[in-house]
């Protein structure tokens, strides 16, 4: 048993969805727990007192006065936009033309893409994000660079080559045929290699011709276990242009639907300006939405109707997306902070547990990975983070209570302060498959 890794701390994860179930039935909180890992997988998990006799004499990594939670899951982010985060003063379409497209041009150089991919993945781990659904660029080399760096770190990551054959600068254009062939080759090389997975990635309806979108649909039928990621109804002007370009479609989602792109493994970023019919169709198709509050506020795109997506009648799976670089922080704590405010602005509430659910098991469910990640279920991959409620002087002043919390209401308050006041400094350590991938100096 010497190859086992043991961790003792307070633990919190989710065994059900707190949007639909009571906190008592959805939140699992263990004030003094033991997590047992074998070969990167969770072998045992329970109260320390229940398990300690079974594992006597083995070394335990102990994090007293801290909280271990599952690794964060970011359902929408652009690695090539890392260096253009905080670009001033435009709404979506102008912002793409002025900042995004010129930046993505640099990724025609694979060495450059590798440099940014390495920085990007280090930044994710520092912020406690262990899985992400990632846009690369139109250049296949940028996808290869990303996957090579993620593979080296043994990460559960999903990415894909952006498909764009119109309404974009010539230096970023592909064709329906080249997009199809390059995507197919990348799927065959990288999908299911280690912990990596592939997502077919048309940027959005404006930048793909009907022919290209149809070929994206063809790829989905040829490789039914890959993902589809794209943008949907982020900006009102964008919605207008899509209606002009696709007059035969009933609505924006209908454009993708007609091309065979709306299914169980489809994730649509933003989805702010959806009609009731579009919400119903997403629910029916078991598709997911990536809610990107920092980006939506930064670009002035609008307020996502989380309460409608999480309705009991037409439920849609939702995860959080940082959407770097329109998003303003790699931290899903900060992303949840803004999600709380977006709900407040619509006279809705987002509880601390609901927010943390979106960042963990909710994100895993949105990516259909809840059988592998998202909580401390036996047999799952051991990606987790060590959270420090007292990471800054202000957080320490705010959280003076004696550790560990005993009740759900006590732990909810600490979770909430971590969401509102916390950032990368609140992440004491990040573990990938039970191995330290990041720890604070």
C-alpha positions as CSV (number, residue, x, y, z in Angstrom):
1,X,0.0,0.0,0.0
2,X,3.0,2.3,0.0
3,X,2.2,3.6,-3.5
4,X,-1.0,5.2,-2.1
5,X,-1.2,9.0,-1.6
6,X,-3.3,10.2,1.3
7,X,-4.7,13.7,1.9
8,X,-6.3,15.0,5.1
9,X,-8.3,18.2,5.3
10,X,-11.8,19.6,5.2
11,X,-13.4,18.6,1.9
12,X,-16.4,20.0,-0.1
13,X,-17.9,18.6,-3.3
14,X,-21.3,18.1,-4.9
15,X,-23.2,14.9,-5.4
16,X,-26.2,16.6,-7.0
17,X,-27.2,19.9,-8.6
18,X,-28.0,22.6,-5.9
19,X,-30.2,24.4,-8.5
20,X,-32.7,21.5,-8.3
21,X,-31.9,19.7,-5.0
22,X,-31.7,21.0,-1.4
23,X,-28.2,21.9,-0.1
24,X,-28.4,19.0,2.3
25,X,-29.0,16.6,-0.6
26,X,-26.5,18.1,-3.1
27,X,-23.5,19.4,-1.0
28,X,-21.1,16.9,0.5
29,X,-19.1,18.6,3.2
30,X,-16.6,16.7,5.5
31,X,-14.9,18.9,8.1
32,X,-12.1,16.3,8.6
33,X,-11.8,13.9,5.7
34,X,-9.4,11.6,4.1
35,X,-8.8,11.3,0.3
36,X,-6.9,8.2,-0.8
37,X,-5.4,8.1,-4.3
38,X,-3.9,5.2,-6.2
39,X,-2.2,5.7,-9.6
40,X,-3.9,9.1,-10.0
41,X,-7.4,7.8,-9.3
42,X,-9.6,8.2,-6.2
43,X,-9.5,4.9,-4.3
44,X,-11.3,5.9,-1.1
45,X,-12.9,9.0,0.4
46,X,-14.7,9.5,3.7
47,X,-14.4,11.0,7.2
48,X,-10.9,10.7,8.6
49,X,-12.1,8.8,11.6
50,X,-13.9,6.2,9.4
51,X,-10.8,5.5,7.3
52,X,-7.8,6.1,9.5
53,X,-7.5,2.5,10.8
54,X,-7.4,1.1,7.3
55,X,-4.5,3.2,6.3
56,X,-2.4,3.2,9.5
57,X,1.3,3.9,9.2
58,X,1.0,5.6,5.7
59,X,2.3,9.1,5.2
60,X,-0.6,11.7,5.0
61,X,-0.3,15.1,3.5
62,X,-2.3,17.3,5.9
63,X,-3.9,20.6,5.1
64,X,-5.4,21.8,8.4
65,X,-7.5,25.0,8.3
66,X,-7.8,24.8,4.5
67,X,-10.4,23.3,2.2
68,X,-9.9,20.8,-0.6
69,X,-12.4,21.0,-3.5
70,X,-12.5,19.5,-7.0
71,X,-10.4,21.2,-9.7
72,X,-12.2,24.0,-11.5
73,X,-13.6,23.4,-14.9
74,X,-13.5,26.3,-17.4
75,X,-16.0,25.7,-20.2
76,X,-14.9,28.5,-22.6
77,X,-11.5,30.1,-23.0
78,X,-9.2,31.2,-25.8
79,X,-5.5,30.4,-25.2
80,X,-4.3,32.7,-28.1
81,X,-6.0,35.7,-26.5
82,X,-4.0,35.5,-23.3
83,X,-1.7,38.3,-24.3
84,X,-4.5,40.6,-25.4
85,X,-6.5,40.5,-22.2
86,X,-7.6,43.9,-21.0
87,X,-7.8,45.5,-24.5
88,X,-9.7,48.8,-24.2
89,X,-13.0,50.0,-25.3
90,X,-14.9,48.0,-28.0
91,X,-17.9,45.8,-28.3
92,X,-17.6,42.3,-29.8
93,X,-17.4,42.7,-33.5
94,X,-15.0,45.8,-33.5
95,X,-13.0,44.2,-30.7
96,X,-12.5,41.0,-32.8
97,X,-11.2,43.1,-35.8
98,X,-9.1,45.5,-33.8
99,X,-7.5,43.2,-31.3
100,X,-8.3,39.5,-31.7
101,X,-7.6,38.8,-35.3
102,X,-4.2,40.6,-35.4
103,X,-3.1,38.7,-32.3
104,X,-4.2,35.3,-33.6
105,X,-2.1,35.9,-36.7
106,X,1.0,35.4,-34.7
107,X,0.0,31.8,-34.0
108,X,0.9,30.8,-37.6
109,X,4.3,30.3,-35.9
110,X,4.2,27.1,-33.9
111,X,7.1,28.0,-31.6
112,X,5.2,31.2,-30.7
113,X,2.0,29.2,-30.0
114,X,4.0,26.8,-27.8
115,X,5.4,29.7,-25.7
116,X,1.9,31.2,-25.1
117,X,0.4,27.7,-24.5
118,X,2.9,27.0,-21.8
119,X,2.2,30.3,-20.1
120,X,-1.5,29.8,-20.4
121,X,-1.5,26.4,-18.9
122,X,0.7,27.5,-16.0
123,X,-1.8,30.4,-15.4
124,X,-4.8,28.0,-15.4
125,X,-3.1,25.7,-12.8
126,X,-2.1,28.7,-10.6
127,X,-5.8,29.7,-10.6
128,X,-7.0,26.2,-9.8
129,X,-8.4,25.3,-13.2
130,X,-7.7,21.7,-14.0
131,X,-9.9,21.2,-17.1
132,X,-10.8,23.6,-19.8
133,X,-12.6,23.7,-23.2
134,X,-10.2,25.8,-25.2
135,X,-10.3,27.6,-28.6
136,X,-7.0,27.6,-30.5
137,X,-6.7,29.5,-33.8
138,X,-7.3,28.7,-37.5
139,X,-3.7,27.4,-37.7
140,X,-3.4,23.6,-37.0
141,X,0.1,24.2,-35.5
142,X,-1.5,26.2,-32.7
143,X,-3.7,23.2,-31.8
144,X,-0.7,20.9,-31.9
145,X,1.3,23.3,-29.7
146,X,-1.5,23.4,-27.2
147,X,-2.0,19.7,-27.1
148,X,1.7,19.0,-26.8
149,X,2.0,21.3,-23.7
150,X,-1.2,19.9,-22.1
151,X,-0.1,16.3,-22.8
152,X,3.3,16.9,-21.1
153,X,1.4,18.1,-18.0
154,X,-1.0,15.1,-18.1
155,X,-4.0,17.4,-18.2
156,X,-7.7,16.7,-19.0
157,X,-8.1,19.4,-21.7
158,X,-10.3,19.8,-24.8
159,X,-9.4,22.0,-27.8
160,X,-9.7,22.4,-31.5
161,X,-8.8,24.3,-34.6
162,X,-10.9,27.3,-35.3
163,X,-12.8,27.1,-38.6
164,X,-13.2,30.5,-40.5
165,X,-13.7,30.9,-44.2
166,X,-15.4,34.3,-44.5
167,X,-15.8,37.7,-42.9
168,X,-12.4,37.5,-41.5
169,X,-9.0,38.9,-42.6
170,X,-7.4,36.9,-45.5
171,X,-4.5,35.9,-43.2
172,X,-6.9,33.9,-41.0
173,X,-9.0,32.3,-43.6
174,X,-9.2,28.6,-44.3
175,X,-11.7,26.9,-46.7
176,X,-14.4,24.4,-46.0
177,X,-12.2,21.6,-47.4
178,X,-8.9,22.6,-45.6
179,X,-10.9,23.0,-42.3
180,X,-12.4,19.6,-42.8
181,X,-9.1,17.8,-43.6
182,X,-7.0,19.5,-40.9
183,X,-9.7,18.9,-38.3
184,X,-10.0,15.3,-39.3
185,X,-6.2,14.8,-39.0
186,X,-6.0,16.6,-35.6
187,X,-8.9,14.4,-34.3
188,X,-7.1,11.2,-35.4
189,X,-3.9,12.4,-33.8
190,X,-5.0,13.9,-30.5
191,X,-8.5,12.9,-29.5
192,X,-8.3,10.4,-26.6
193,X,-4.5,10.7,-26.5
194,X,-3.7,10.6,-22.8
195,X,-6.4,12.8,-21.2
196,X,-6.9,15.0,-24.2
197,X,-10.1,15.4,-26.2
198,X,-11.0,17.2,-29.4
199,X,-13.7,19.9,-30.1
200,X,-14.8,20.8,-33.6
201,X,-14.6,24.6,-33.5
202,X,-16.3,26.8,-36.0
203,X,-15.7,30.3,-34.5
204,X,-19.3,31.4,-35.0
205,X,-22.0,31.6,-37.7
206,X,-20.7,34.9,-39.2
207,X,-17.2,33.6,-40.0
208,X,-18.2,30.2,-41.4
209,X,-20.0,29.7,-44.8
210,X,-23.0,27.2,-44.9
211,X,-20.6,24.8,-46.7
212,X,-18.1,24.9,-43.8
213,X,-20.8,24.5,-41.2
214,X,-22.1,21.5,-43.1
215,X,-18.7,19.9,-43.1
216,X,-18.4,20.5,-39.4
217,X,-21.6,18.6,-39.0
218,X,-20.2,15.8,-41.2
219,X,-17.2,15.6,-38.9
220,X,-19.5,15.2,-35.9
221,X,-21.2,12.3,-37.5
222,X,-17.9,10.7,-38.4
223,X,-16.5,11.2,-34.9
224,X,-19.6,11.1,-32.6
225,X,-17.5,11.2,-29.4
226,X,-15.8,14.5,-30.1
227,X,-17.2,17.9,-29.0
228,X,-18.6,20.9,-30.9
229,X,-17.8,24.3,-29.4
230,X,-18.8,27.7,-30.9
231,X,-20.3,31.1,-29.9
232,X,-24.0,31.8,-29.8
233,X,-26.0,35.0,-29.3
234,X,-23.3,37.0,-27.6
235,X,-24.1,40.4,-29.0
236,X,-27.2,42.0,-30.5
237,X,-25.4,43.2,-33.6
238,X,-24.0,39.7,-34.1
239,X,-27.5,38.3,-33.8
240,X,-28.8,40.7,-36.5
241,X,-26.0,39.9,-38.9
242,X,-26.5,36.1,-38.5
243,X,-30.2,36.7,-39.3
244,X,-29.2,38.5,-42.5
245,X,-26.6,35.8,-43.5
246,X,-29.0,32.9,-42.9
247,X,-32.5,34.2,-43.7
248,X,-33.9,30.7,-43.9
249,X,-33.0,29.8,-40.3
250,X,-35.7,30.3,-37.7
251,X,-33.2,31.9,-35.2
252,X,-29.5,31.9,-34.4
253,X,-29.4,28.4,-32.8
254,X,-31.4,27.2,-35.8
255,X,-28.4,28.0,-38.1
256,X,-26.3,25.5,-36.2
257,X,-29.3,23.1,-35.9
258,X,-29.8,22.9,-39.6
259,X,-26.1,22.0,-40.0
260,X,-26.3,19.1,-37.5
261,X,-24.3,20.9,-34.8
262,X,-26.8,20.9,-31.9
263,X,-26.3,17.8,-29.9
264,X,-25.4,16.3,-26.5
265,X,-21.7,17.2,-26.9
266,X,-22.3,20.7,-28.1
267,X,-21.2,23.7,-25.9
268,X,-22.4,27.2,-26.9
269,X,-20.6,30.1,-25.4
270,X,-22.5,33.1,-24.1
271,X,-26.1,32.5,-25.2
272,X,-27.2,35.8,-23.8
273,X,-30.0,36.8,-26.2
274,X,-31.8,33.5,-26.7
275,X,-35.5,33.2,-27.4
276,X,-37.6,30.8,-25.3
277,X,-37.6,28.4,-28.3
278,X,-33.8,28.4,-28.3
279,X,-33.6,27.6,-24.6
280,X,-36.1,24.8,-25.1
281,X,-34.2,23.4,-28.1
282,X,-30.9,23.4,-26.1
283,X,-32.7,21.5,-23.3
284,X,-34.2,19.0,-25.7
285,X,-30.8,18.4,-27.4
286,X,-29.0,18.1,-24.0
287,X,-26.5,20.8,-25.2
288,X,-24.7,23.0,-22.8
289,X,-24.1,26.7,-22.3
290,X,-20.8,28.3,-21.2
291,X,-21.8,31.3,-19.0
292,X,-19.0,34.0,-19.3
293,X,-19.9,36.8,-17.0
294,X,-16.6,38.8,-16.9
295,X,-16.5,38.8,-20.7
296,X,-20.2,39.7,-21.1
297,X,-19.8,42.7,-18.8
298,X,-16.5,43.8,-20.2
299,X,-17.7,43.9,-23.8
300,X,-21.1,45.2,-22.8
301,X,-22.8,42.2,-24.4
302,X,-25.6,41.7,-21.9
303,X,-26.8,39.7,-18.9
304,X,-27.1,35.9,-19.2
305,X,-30.4,34.5,-18.0
306,X,-29.0,31.9,-15.7
307,X,-32.4,31.4,-14.0
308,X,-34.0,30.5,-17.4
309,X,-31.3,28.1,-18.3
310,X,-31.6,26.4,-15.0
311,X,-35.4,26.2,-15.1
312,X,-37.0,23.0,-14.0
313,X,-39.2,22.8,-17.1
314,X,-36.5,23.2,-19.8
315,X,-33.2,22.7,-17.9
316,X,-30.0,23.4,-19.8
317,X,-26.6,22.3,-18.5
318,X,-24.4,25.3,-17.6
319,X,-20.7,25.8,-16.8
320,X,-18.7,28.8,-16.1
321,X,-16.3,30.2,-18.8
322,X,-13.6,32.8,-18.1
323,X,-13.5,33.6,-21.9
324,X,-10.0,35.0,-21.8
325,X,-9.2,37.4,-23.4
326,X,-12.5,39.3,-23.4
327,X,-12.9,37.8,-19.9
328,X,-10.9,39.7,-17.3
329,X,-9.6,37.0,-15.1
330,X,-8.3,33.4,-15.3
331,X,-9.8,32.8,-11.8
332,X,-13.1,31.0,-11.7
333,X,-13.5,32.4,-8.3
334,X,-13.6,35.9,-9.9
335,X,-15.7,34.6,-12.7
336,X,-18.2,33.3,-10.1
337,X,-18.0,36.7,-8.3
338,X,-19.3,38.4,-11.5
339,X,-21.9,35.6,-12.1
340,X,-23.3,36.5,-8.7
341,X,-23.6,40.1,-9.7
342,X,-25.1,39.3,-13.1
343,X,-27.8,37.4,-11.2
344,X,-28.3,40.3,-8.8
345,X,-28.8,42.7,-11.6
346,X,-31.8,40.6,-12.7
347,X,-33.2,40.4,-9.2
348,X,-32.1,36.7,-9.1
349,X,-30.0,35.0,-6.5
350,X,-26.9,32.8,-7.0
351,X,-26.0,31.0,-3.8
352,X,-22.4,30.3,-2.8
353,X,-23.0,26.5,-3.4
354,X,-24.6,27.1,-6.8
355,X,-21.7,29.2,-7.9
356,X,-19.1,26.6,-6.8
357,X,-21.2,23.9,-8.4
358,X,-21.0,25.7,-11.7
359,X,-17.2,25.9,-11.4
360,X,-16.8,22.2,-10.5
361,X,-19.4,19.4,-11.1
362,X,-21.6,21.7,-13.2
363,X,-18.8,22.3,-15.6
364,X,-17.9,18.6,-15.7
365,X,-21.6,17.8,-16.5
366,X,-21.7,20.5,-19.2
367,X,-18.7,18.7,-20.8
368,X,-20.2,15.3,-20.2
369,X,-17.2,14.4,-18.1
370,X,-18.9,13.9,-14.7
371,X,-17.9,10.2,-14.9
372,X,-14.3,11.2,-14.8
373,X,-14.0,14.5,-12.9
374,X,-16.0,17.1,-10.9
375,X,-16.2,15.5,-7.5
376,X,-14.5,13.0,-5.2
377,X,-16.4,10.0,-6.4
378,X,-14.5,6.7,-6.1
379,X,-12.8,5.8,-9.4
380,X,-12.6,9.4,-10.7
381,X,-9.4,11.2,-11.7
382,X,-7.8,13.0,-8.8
383,X,-7.7,16.6,-9.9
384,X,-8.3,18.9,-7.0
385,X,-7.3,22.2,-5.4
386,X,-6.4,23.4,-1.9
387,X,-8.4,26.5,-1.1
388,X,-7.2,29.1,1.5
389,X,-10.0,31.3,2.9
390,X,-7.3,33.5,4.6
391,X,-5.1,34.0,1.6
392,X,-5.0,37.8,1.9
393,X,-5.0,40.1,5.0
394,X,-8.6,41.2,4.1
395,X,-9.8,37.6,3.7
396,X,-8.1,36.7,7.0
397,X,-9.9,39.6,8.7
398,X,-13.2,38.6,7.1
399,X,-12.8,34.9,8.0
400,X,-11.7,34.8,11.6
401,X,-13.9,31.9,12.6
402,X,-12.3,28.9,14.2
403,X,-11.6,26.1,11.7
404,X,-13.0,23.9,10.4
405,X,-16.6,25.0,9.9
406,X,-19.1,22.4,11.1
407,X,-22.4,23.4,9.4
408,X,-23.4,24.0,5.8
409,X,-24.3,27.6,6.6
410,X,-20.9,28.3,8.1
411,X,-19.0,26.8,5.2
412,X,-21.3,28.6,2.7
413,X,-20.2,31.9,4.2
414,X,-16.5,31.0,3.8
415,X,-17.1,29.8,0.2
416,X,-18.9,33.1,-0.6
417,X,-16.1,35.3,0.8
418,X,-13.6,33.2,-1.2
419,X,-15.7,33.8,-4.4
420,X,-16.0,37.6,-3.8
421,X,-12.6,38.3,-2.4
422,X,-10.5,35.4,-3.7
423,X,-8.3,35.0,-6.8
424,X,-5.2,33.0,-7.6
425,X,-3.8,33.9,-4.2
426,X,-6.6,31.7,-2.6
427,X,-5.3,28.6,-4.4
428,X,-2.7,27.1,-2.1
429,X,-2.0,24.1,-4.4
430,X,-3.3,22.4,-7.5
431,X,-3.1,18.6,-7.9
432,X,-3.3,16.7,-11.2
433,X,-4.0,13.0,-10.9
434,X,-2.8,13.2,-7.3
435,X,0.5,14.9,-8.2
436,X,1.3,18.5,-7.3
437,X,1.1,20.6,-10.5
438,X,1.3,24.0,-8.7
439,X,1.9,25.1,-5.2
440,X,2.4,28.6,-3.7
441,X,6.0,29.4,-3.0
